[in-house]
Amino acid sequence: MRHFYRSHMPPAEVLAMADRFFPGIGLTPSATAVRSRSFTGPLGSMKLTVKAEGGHYTFIEADTDQMGESRLDRNVKKFFVHCHRREDPAHTLEASY
């Protein structure tokens, strides 16, 4: 599955957060790329790419090799929530109906 999120954080900060958020998943040798990481583990594999977009936005894209709503996909979504809370700690969730 492919997931994406737009952030206001600098790309280097997003990658540092990803390295801390996914500590149990090992980095593969392709992680030497400046703005991407590849993680593999028992839940599957994921490629995280971060690029500057439109001035002050950072585009975060995560591709997993899992079908449907897997545990790895839920962890990617939790990482995006973690990024959002880092940007805006005062934000509260509200019902959208």
Buried (B, 14 or more C-beta within 10 A) or exposed (E): BEBEBEBEBEBEBBBEBBBEBBEEBEEEEEBEEEBBBBBBEEBBBBBBBBEEEEEEEBBBBBBBEBEEEBEBBEBBEEBBEEBBEBEEEEEEEEEEE
